[in-house]
Amino acid sequence: MTTSEAPLLEVRNVAKHYGKGKRAKEVLTDLNFTLNEGEVLGIIGESGCGKSVLLNLISCLEPVSNGQLFFRGEEYTGRKPSAVCRWFQVIFQDSEAAFDPKRTIRESMHENLRQLSGNVADADKKIKEMVALMGLDAQLVDRYPRQLSGGQVQRMSIARGLITEPNMILCDEITSALDVSAQAMIMQYMYELRMKRGLTMIFVSHDLALCSTFCDRIAIMQEGKIIEIGTPDQIMDEPKEDYTKLLLDAVIYVK
């Protein structure tokens, strides 16, 4: 396979443990999957199954214990976060904590552009365009994170992640800390961004129903392993694993 034919991301036999010897705790075990350009992969699983750790490994915020990571066919395992941050931007669950409380939103976005591109000549224009794309008033960028609502801060976090034009967005439970109306608004803009920009995303969530409507494929994680992966129709209509069936039963029960 040539680099041009390679998937955007390949996770090959990746594992993660903390500690050494008998005290070592295995968090992720033998993970394997690929992600093509323009595709959205949903990752579903209970709290503590390793979903967020996986995003940290992909973005090199933590080192893998075993296995390899590939970007467009080139291995990047073990690189520093600064070396891959132009490829991957992480949008965290706690969006306010992701901003420097001593800086305005504009200042934080300026810093992100400066670090990743070294050129802030058109920064204000890019910020205005991206904030408008997220349906926000341009004047809000001159406020501090604590002065915005939870939904507004999360949309600003998404705008900041996209402003540097990364190859992939890693979304870590981006709606779970918001109320229902804010969740719906965030997902509306995420849908629109997918249509306008053809974003490649990993979308971590507890919400199987949400992922079934938003994602191209869904990976089910349990105890640090991917136990099942497939299209939404395959996962929702023909689940193979008992744990997937339990998740599906919960969705049906809630409905």
Steps between C-alpha positions, in 0.01 A plus 500: 500500500637837399467804722236651269287183532540475874222594742531834673549323834596145587512366854691172497521264801497796740504436875538719803588415858598700805757385753753218479523134581226345710355842577450586132142582408400434141262767370496424126566165335586421137297771326481489121305725266538742211332829417470639150496866404156654540376217722352532849564215741291486817647331807249381756566348840449531872698742715850369568521275194787704354330723243671822610834324543476386139461861381800598712710231331391599150588865567825401678394661828597162648743240362377159389628203699491269198394523137529757224321809372499605134394824331451464124721192504786658695565377852495772763506292818686674780511850356454805717151656514635817337605294197150368428273781628459635147344167403278443801304744712328370814172650617456415866191436710587780742526779246549782751800323657652468154530880480742716696273685748734802494461547125204607292370256242663710227838489674480121535414461132783733402741286704375181338557644155841637594621167637373290212551727201740768618293755310224705661475762227145394410414371847212737573340430162529124553362529852202706381421250223529196723296652785228592250506145366421381853206741520655727762513877536844629403511723810513193725863435410607795713352344812661255740387136502321539835284776348342263246240228540607135485365461147671819382835395646474159336424656162799732549710194581392337175574824312847518653566139403392554140667836443839339435345268237611169654471172313291343773286607795497282813178566693502379860144496639443851371129510586483301824550798734227709332126518544271349237443822304873580490578143392254527211650832389857365509403196292314718251818697434710183488269363230532822303879498533510142371300599194698819429852378578496123470665467842673185613411429861519257786190561708513356851164474671276303734206560268451212257190657346688824429794318342266291285375817328828693487777245435599291198621216721472419869756320718376345823756497782490290815775469759767650276418298189307565181257210504298597194523749215268563208261735327211643704261258328721204588535607863136598550332223300741207528708535820735207553618552856291473818632834627391671176156345541480640853587848371238465228237384751570811706445721196169328423394523866570874512299553183 
